[in-house]
């Protein structure tokens, strides 16, 4: 089988993923992020659209953006 090229992203990219994502499996995201040394934040039990966890998603994003602004 032919191996597809992995899309690269900037080194400071943060990946947020739902553990129970049924659209993009967590294993696939980790396999993509690993060779790029990208951090991955996993929301336990959360699906692709973060249903019921939007407030937590916002909190994590605001925290990460605030940390980035201070750096």
Buried (B, 14 or more C-beta within 10 A) or exposed (E): EEEEEEEEEEEEEBBBBBEEBEEEEBEEBBEBBEEBEBEBEBBEEBBEEBEEBEEEBEEBEEEBEEEEEEE
